[in-house]
Amino acid sequence: MKNKLYYGWIVVGVTFLTLLVAAGIRSTPGVLILPLEQEFGWELTDISLALSVNILFYGLAGPFMAAVIDRLGMRKTMVLSLTLLAAGTALTTLMTQTWHLLLLWGVLVGLGTGTMSNVLGAMVANRWFVQHRGMVVGILTASAATGQLLFLPLLAQIAMSAGWRQTAFTTSIAALVLIPLVWFLLRDRPRDVGLAPLGASEEEAAAALAPPVATGNLFLEPLKVLRVAVRSKPFWLLAGTFFFCGFSTNGLIGTHLIPACVEHGIPEVTAAGMLALMGLFDLVGTTASGWLSDRFDNRWLLFWYYGLRGLSLLFLPYALDSGYVPMLAFTIFYGLDWIATVPPTVRLTADLFGKEKVGMVYGWIACAHQLGAATAAYEAGLLHSLFESYAVPFLLSGGVCILAAAMALRIKRPVQATS
């Protein structure tokens, strides 16, 4: 029996695949910006606004979805979210006005992907694992970031050869295919299959086997958790650094790197390939970050991650003007650090606020991440319109990452790790 595969790893596998595909769907607008400009004559600022709304709703859904998951369970919540994703992306093919893009891709797809975010990964890791918890967070975080980047070359190729509507249909089908996999294989908690969390002590195992009791109002409970959390200085430091994390990753690079590359003579599919390569290196970097978060001071990990990311973004304008070799160097270096900040942030959140509340507290911290991403998605489009260049937003993001590195060292050291 000791050699039998722990069912939690099957849950991790299903969650990994779901996060991978959901993140790929969420990344689709990165390859739609140019086709939408060309077909409808829409301004970049209007498209950027819809994409920033998508990112904002993605973040706002996090803490409330943690409460919904506690009440309905992961399986039902994820199936509902996948259905919403499939409907939202399919209806996108019928849009003719910018407000259609705002409603469908901004609101519906934003909410649909909000459940399948890093909050879900944090909840899976804390419910199913004591041993290897940080590594599981790293693996699931990497899947979300890697999916956002890995599918871009395929989506870009479909958009170029068959049109952007076929790209939207492809993402809708991908969401529908996942529904039976989630329904038949995913389980909400170890107790559902008669198990305790992997590596749990006798006391932790007994607590995990007890039936969960849903308490509090579904929508008020996350607000109550927030009211307590905002009184804590570490919460503001974690949320602040995570705001800058989102500002410097999916809101900026995930949304605007392809148009920036095209401006510098790099073909769209090649630029999408660079993002995919970032995703592959992110899979290595973020998984390694999860392993490191189980063993080292997570504040110092955040210091190095933000500092190195800032340096890479300061280098990016030079790389864009210097050809493929510097861009390849940026792609590899930045990719290793793409979202390596998540495992240390989740670990610090659990250690400082308790793993029972980690879903909702981290959900609010992740909301700050998406608020930063939404700000960058719109800000970069606005600054590009003003300066006719992406150099200013790239340099600005590099600077705020240096600030985030300094902020990370101000976070209070947890008195005792949860494990």
PETANOR-V92869 format. One record per pair of residues at least 6 apart in sequence whose C-alpha atoms are under 8 Angstrom apart, sorted by the first residue. I is the first residue (numbers start at 1). J is the second residue. D is the distance in whole Angstrom. If there is no record, write none. Layout:
BEGIN
i & j & d
I & J & D
I & J & D
END
This chain:
BEGIN
i & j & d
6 & 198 & 8
7 & 190 & 8
7 & 193 & 8
8 & 128 & 6
8 & 129 & 8
8 & 190 & 7
8 & 198 & 8
10 & 185 & 8
10 & 186 & 8
11 & 124 & 8
11 & 185 & 7
11 & 186 & 6
11 & 187 & 7
12 & 124 & 7
12 & 136 & 8
12 & 140 & 7
14 & 181 & 7
14 & 182 & 7
14 & 185 & 7
14 & 186 & 7
15 & 121 & 8
15 & 140 & 7
15 & 186 & 8
16 & 139 & 8
16 & 140 & 5
16 & 143 & 6
16 & 144 & 8
17 & 143 & 7
18 & 116 & 7
18 & 178 & 7
18 & 182 & 8
19 & 116 & 6
19 & 117 & 7
19 & 140 & 7
19 & 143 & 6
19 & 144 & 5
19 & 147 & 7
20 & 143 & 5
20 & 144 & 5
20 & 145 & 8
20 & 146 & 7
20 & 147 & 4
20 & 148 & 7
21 & 147 & 6
21 & 148 & 8
21 & 174 & 7
21 & 175 & 7
22 & 113 & 6
22 & 116 & 7
22 & 144 & 8
22 & 147 & 7
22 & 148 & 8
22 & 175 & 7
23 & 113 & 7
23 & 117 & 8
23 & 144 & 5
23 & 145 & 7
23 & 146 & 8
23 & 147 & 5
23 & 148 & 4
24 & 147 & 5
24 & 148 & 4
24 & 149 & 7
24 & 150 & 7
24 & 151 & 6
24 & 152 & 7
25 & 148 & 7
25 & 171 & 6
26 & 109 & 7
26 & 110 & 8
26 & 113 & 7
26 & 148 & 7
27 & 148 & 5
27 & 149 & 7
27 & 152 & 7
27 & 254 & 7
27 & 255 & 8
28 & 152 & 7
28 & 155 & 7
28 & 167 & 8
28 & 168 & 8
29 & 51 & 7
29 & 255 & 7
30 & 152 & 8
30 & 254 & 7
30 & 255 & 5
30 & 256 & 7
30 & 258 & 7
31 & 152 & 7
31 & 155 & 7
31 & 156 & 6
31 & 159 & 7
31 & 258 & 7
31 & 272 & 8
32 & 159 & 8
32 & 164 & 6
33 & 44 & 8
33 & 47 & 7
33 & 259 & 8
34 & 259 & 8
35 & 159 & 8
35 & 164 & 7
36 & 42 & 7
37 & 43 & 7
37 & 44 & 7
40 & 96 & 8
42 & 98 & 7
44 & 381 & 6
45 & 378 & 7
45 & 381 & 6
45 & 382 & 6
45 & 385 & 8
46 & 98 & 7
47 & 98 & 7
47 & 101 & 8
48 & 377 & 6
48 & 378 & 5
48 & 381 & 6
49 & 102 & 8
49 & 377 & 8
49 & 378 & 6
50 & 98 & 8
50 & 101 & 6
50 & 102 & 4
50 & 103 & 8
50 & 105 & 7
50 & 106 & 5
51 & 102 & 8
51 & 105 & 7
51 & 106 & 6
51 & 374 & 7
51 & 377 & 7
51 & 378 & 8
52 & 106 & 7
52 & 251 & 8
52 & 373 & 7
52 & 374 & 4
52 & 375 & 7
52 & 376 & 8
52 & 377 & 5
52 & 378 & 6
53 & 102 & 7
53 & 106 & 5
53 & 107 & 7
53 & 110 & 7
53 & 374 & 7
54 & 102 & 8
54 & 105 & 6
54 & 106 & 4
54 & 107 & 6
54 & 109 & 7
54 & 110 & 4
54 & 111 & 8
54 & 374 & 8
55 & 106 & 8
55 & 110 & 6
55 & 251 & 8
55 & 370 & 6
55 & 371 & 7
55 & 373 & 7
55 & 374 & 5
56 & 110 & 7
56 & 367 & 8
56 & 370 & 6
56 & 371 & 5
56 & 373 & 8
56 & 374 & 6
57 & 106 & 7
57 & 107 & 6
57 & 110 & 5
57 & 111 & 6
57 & 114 & 7
58 & 110 & 5
58 & 111 & 5
58 & 112 & 8
58 & 113 & 6
58 & 114 & 4
58 & 115 & 8
58 & 117 & 8
58 & 367 & 8
58 & 370 & 7
59 & 114 & 6
59 & 363 & 8
59 & 364 & 8
59 & 366 & 6
59 & 367 & 4
59 & 368 & 7
59 & 369 & 7
59 & 370 & 5
59 & 371 & 7
60 & 114 & 7
60 & 364 & 8
60 & 367 & 5
60 & 370 & 8
61 & 111 & 6
61 & 114 & 5
61 & 115 & 7
61 & 367 & 8
62 & 114 & 6
62 & 115 & 6
62 & 117 & 7
62 & 119 & 6
62 & 360 & 8
62 & 363 & 5
62 & 364 & 7
62 & 366 & 7
62 & 367 & 7
63 & 119 & 8
63 & 222 & 6
63 & 359 & 7
63 & 360 & 5
63 & 361 & 7
63 & 362 & 7
63 & 363 & 4
63 & 364 & 6
63 & 367 & 8
64 & 218 & 8
64 & 219 & 6
64 & 222 & 6
64 & 360 & 7
64 & 363 & 8
65 & 114 & 7
65 & 115 & 6
66 & 115 & 8
66 & 119 & 7
66 & 120 & 8
66 & 359 & 5
66 & 360 & 6
66 & 363 & 7
67 & 218 & 6
67 & 219 & 7
67 & 221 & 7
67 & 222 & 7
67 & 360 & 7
68 & 77 & 7
68 & 218 & 7
69 & 77 & 6
70 & 214 & 7
71 & 214 & 6
71 & 218 & 8
73 & 188 & 6
74 & 186 & 8
74 & 187 & 7
74 & 188 & 5
75 & 182 & 6
75 & 183 & 6
75 & 186 & 6
75 & 187 & 7
75 & 188 & 7
76 & 183 & 8
77 & 115 & 8
78 & 115 & 7
78 & 116 & 7
78 & 182 & 7
79 & 179 & 6
79 & 182 & 7
79 & 183 & 7
81 & 111 & 8
81 & 112 & 5
81 & 113 & 7
81 & 115 & 7
81 & 116 & 8
82 & 112 & 7
82 & 175 & 6
82 & 176 & 7
82 & 178 & 8
82 & 179 & 7
83 & 175 & 7
83 & 176 & 7
83 & 179 & 8
84 & 108 & 7
84 & 109 & 7
84 & 112 & 6
85 & 108 & 7
85 & 109 & 5
85 & 112 & 5
85 & 113 & 7
85 & 172 & 7
85 & 175 & 7
86 & 171 & 7
86 & 172 & 4
86 & 173 & 7
86 & 174 & 8
86 & 175 & 5
86 & 176 & 6
87 & 172 & 7
88 & 104 & 5
88 & 105 & 7
88 & 108 & 6
88 & 109 & 6
88 & 172 & 8
89 & 104 & 7
89 & 105 & 7
89 & 109 & 7
89 & 168 & 6
89 & 169 & 7
89 & 171 & 7
89 & 172 & 5
90 & 168 & 6
90 & 169 & 6
90 & 172 & 6
91 & 104 & 7
92 & 100 & 8
92 & 101 & 7
92 & 104 & 6
92 & 105 & 7
92 & 165 & 8
92 & 168 & 7
93 & 165 & 5
93 & 168 & 7
93 & 169 & 8
95 & 101 & 7
117 & 144 & 7
118 & 140 & 7
118 & 141 & 6
118 & 144 & 7
118 & 342 & 8
118 & 366 & 8
119 & 359 & 6
119 & 362 & 7
119 & 363 & 6
119 & 366 & 7
120 & 359 & 8
121 & 136 & 8
121 & 137 & 6
121 & 140 & 5
121 & 141 & 7
122 & 137 & 6
122 & 346 & 7
122 & 358 & 8
122 & 359 & 7
123 & 358 & 7
123 & 359 & 6
125 & 133 & 5
125 & 134 & 8
125 & 136 & 6
125 & 137 & 6
126 & 133 & 7
126 & 355 & 7
127 & 189 & 6
127 & 190 & 7
127 & 197 & 7
128 & 189 & 7
128 & 190 & 6
128 & 196 & 7
128 & 197 & 5
128 & 198 & 6
129 & 197 & 5
129 & 198 & 5
129 & 199 & 7
129 & 200 & 8
130 & 197 & 6
130 & 198 & 6
130 & 199 & 5
130 & 200 & 6
130 & 419 & 6
131 & 198 & 6
131 & 199 & 5
131 & 200 & 7
131 & 419 & 7
132 & 291 & 8
132 & 294 & 8
133 & 294 & 8
134 & 290 & 5
134 & 291 & 6
134 & 292 & 8
134 & 293 & 6
134 & 294 & 5
134 & 343 & 6
134 & 344 & 8
134 & 347 & 7
135 & 287 & 6
135 & 288 & 7
135 & 289 & 8
135 & 290 & 4
135 & 291 & 5
135 & 293 & 8
135 & 294 & 7
135 & 343 & 8
136 & 287 & 8
136 & 290 & 7
137 & 287 & 8
137 & 290 & 6
137 & 342 & 8
137 & 343 & 6
137 & 346 & 8
138 & 286 & 5
138 & 287 & 4
138 & 288 & 7
138 & 289 & 6
138 & 290 & 4
138 & 291 & 7
138 & 340 & 8
138 & 342 & 7
138 & 343 & 5
139 & 283 & 7
139 & 286 & 7
139 & 287 & 5
139 & 290 & 7
141 & 286 & 7
141 & 287 & 8
141 & 339 & 8
141 & 342 & 7
141 & 343 & 8
142 & 282 & 6
142 & 283 & 5
142 & 284 & 8
142 & 286 & 5
142 & 287 & 6
142 & 339 & 7
142 & 340 & 8
143 & 283 & 7
145 & 279 & 6
145 & 282 & 7
145 & 283 & 8
145 & 338 & 8
145 & 339 & 7
146 & 276 & 7
146 & 278 & 8
146 & 279 & 4
146 & 280 & 6
146 & 282 & 6
146 & 283 & 6
147 & 279 & 7
148 & 254 & 8
148 & 279 & 7
149 & 254 & 8
149 & 272 & 8
149 & 275 & 5
149 & 276 & 5
149 & 277 & 8
149 & 278 & 7
149 & 279 & 5
150 & 275 & 7
150 & 276 & 4
150 & 277 & 7
150 & 279 & 6
150 & 280 & 7
151 & 276 & 7
152 & 272 & 5
152 & 273 & 7
152 & 275 & 7
152 & 276 & 6
153 & 269 & 6
153 & 270 & 8
153 & 272 & 5
153 & 273 & 5
153 & 276 & 7
155 & 167 & 6
156 & 268 & 7
156 & 269 & 6
156 & 272 & 7
157 & 269 & 7
158 & 164 & 7
158 & 166 & 7
158 & 167 & 6
159 & 165 & 8
159 & 166 & 7
159 & 167 & 6
187 & 193 & 8
190 & 196 & 5
190 & 197 & 6
190 & 208 & 7
190 & 209 & 8
191 & 208 & 7
191 & 209 & 5
191 & 210 & 8
191 & 211 & 8
194 & 209 & 8
195 & 209 & 7
196 & 205 & 5
196 & 206 & 8
196 & 208 & 6
196 & 209 & 6
197 & 204 & 8
197 & 205 & 7
197 & 208 & 7
222 & 360 & 6
225 & 357 & 8
225 & 360 & 7
225 & 361 & 7
226 & 361 & 7
226 & 364 & 7
229 & 235 & 6
229 & 361 & 7
230 & 236 & 7
233 & 411 & 8
234 & 411 & 5
234 & 412 & 6
235 & 365 & 8
237 & 407 & 6
237 & 408 & 7
237 & 410 & 7
237 & 411 & 6
238 & 345 & 7
238 & 365 & 7
238 & 408 & 7
238 & 411 & 7
239 & 364 & 8
239 & 365 & 5
239 & 366 & 7
239 & 368 & 6
239 & 369 & 7
240 & 368 & 7
240 & 404 & 8
241 & 404 & 5
241 & 405 & 8
241 & 407 & 7
241 & 408 & 7
242 & 365 & 7
242 & 366 & 7
242 & 368 & 6
242 & 369 & 5
242 & 372 & 8
243 & 368 & 5
243 & 369 & 4
243 & 370 & 7
243 & 371 & 6
243 & 372 & 4
243 & 373 & 7
244 & 369 & 7
244 & 372 & 6
244 & 397 & 8
244 & 400 & 6
244 & 401 & 6
244 & 404 & 7
245 & 306 & 8
245 & 339 & 8
245 & 341 & 8
245 & 369 & 6
245 & 372 & 7
245 & 373 & 8
245 & 401 & 7
246 & 368 & 8
246 & 369 & 5
246 & 370 & 6
246 & 371 & 7
246 & 372 & 5
246 & 373 & 4
246 & 374 & 8
246 & 376 & 8
247 & 369 & 7
247 & 370 & 8
247 & 371 & 8
247 & 372 & 4
247 & 373 & 4
247 & 374 & 7
247 & 375 & 7
247 & 376 & 5
247 & 377 & 8
247 & 397 & 7
248 & 373 & 7
248 & 376 & 7
248 & 397 & 5
248 & 398 & 7
248 & 401 & 7
249 & 338 & 7
249 & 339 & 8
249 & 373 & 7
250 & 373 & 6
251 & 370 & 8
251 & 372 & 7
251 & 373 & 4
251 & 374 & 6
251 & 375 & 7
251 & 376 & 5
251 & 377 & 5
252 & 373 & 7
252 & 376 & 5
252 & 377 & 6
252 & 380 & 7
252 & 394 & 8
254 & 275 & 8
255 & 377 & 6
256 & 377 & 7
256 & 380 & 7
256 & 381 & 8
257 & 271 & 8
258 & 268 & 6
258 & 271 & 5
258 & 272 & 6
259 & 268 & 8
260 & 390 & 6
261 & 267 & 7
261 & 268 & 7
261 & 271 & 6
261 & 320 & 7
262 & 268 & 6
262 & 271 & 8
264 & 320 & 6
264 & 321 & 7
274 & 328 & 8
274 & 331 & 6
275 & 331 & 7
277 & 331 & 7
277 & 332 & 7
277 & 335 & 7
278 & 331 & 6
278 & 332 & 6
278 & 334 & 7
278 & 335 & 4
278 & 336 & 7
278 & 338 & 7
279 & 335 & 6
279 & 338 & 8
280 & 335 & 8
281 & 332 & 6
281 & 335 & 5
281 & 336 & 5
282 & 335 & 5
282 & 336 & 5
282 & 337 & 6
282 & 338 & 6
282 & 339 & 7
282 & 340 & 7
283 & 336 & 8
284 & 336 & 7
285 & 335 & 8
285 & 336 & 4
285 & 337 & 6
285 & 338 & 8
285 & 340 & 6
286 & 336 & 7
286 & 337 & 7
286 & 338 & 8
286 & 339 & 6
286 & 340 & 4
286 & 341 & 8
286 & 342 & 8
286 & 343 & 8
287 & 340 & 8
289 & 340 & 6
289 & 341 & 8
289 & 343 & 6
289 & 344 & 7
290 & 340 & 8
290 & 343 & 5
290 & 344 & 7
293 & 301 & 8
293 & 343 & 6
293 & 344 & 5
293 & 347 & 7
294 & 419 & 8
298 & 344 & 5
298 & 345 & 8
298 & 347 & 8
298 & 348 & 7
299 & 344 & 7
299 & 408 & 6
299 & 409 & 6
299 & 411 & 7
299 & 413 & 8
300 & 408 & 7
300 & 409 & 7
301 & 341 & 8
301 & 344 & 7
302 & 341 & 6
302 & 344 & 7
302 & 345 & 8
302 & 405 & 7
302 & 408 & 6
303 & 404 & 8
303 & 405 & 4
303 & 406 & 7
303 & 407 & 8
303 & 408 & 6
303 & 409 & 7
304 & 405 & 7
305 & 337 & 6
305 & 340 & 7
305 & 341 & 6
305 & 405 & 8
306 & 341 & 8
306 & 401 & 5
306 & 402 & 6
306 & 404 & 6
306 & 405 & 5
307 & 401 & 6
307 & 402 & 5
307 & 404 & 8
307 & 405 & 5
308 & 337 & 8
309 & 334 & 6
309 & 337 & 6
309 & 338 & 8
309 & 398 & 7
309 & 401 & 7
310 & 397 & 7
310 & 398 & 4
310 & 399 & 6
310 & 400 & 7
310 & 401 & 5
310 & 402 & 6
311 & 398 & 6
311 & 402 & 8
312 & 330 & 6
312 & 333 & 7
312 & 334 & 6
312 & 398 & 7
313 & 334 & 8
313 & 394 & 6
313 & 395 & 6
313 & 397 & 7
313 & 398 & 5
314 & 394 & 7
314 & 395 & 5
314 & 398 & 5
314 & 399 & 8
315 & 330 & 8
316 & 327 & 8
316 & 330 & 7
316 & 394 & 7
317 & 390 & 8
317 & 391 & 5
317 & 394 & 7
317 & 395 & 8
319 & 326 & 5
319 & 327 & 5
319 & 330 & 7
320 & 326 & 8
320 & 327 & 6
346 & 358 & 8
346 & 362 & 7
348 & 414 & 7
349 & 358 & 6
349 & 361 & 7
349 & 362 & 6
350 & 357 & 8
350 & 358 & 5
350 & 418 & 7
351 & 414 & 6
351 & 416 & 7
351 & 417 & 5
351 & 418 & 6
352 & 414 & 6
353 & 361 & 8
354 & 418 & 8
355 & 418 & 8
379 & 393 & 8
380 & 390 & 7
380 & 393 & 5
383 & 389 & 8
383 & 390 & 7
383 & 392 & 7
383 & 393 & 7
384 & 390 & 5
384 & 392 & 8
384 & 393 & 8
END
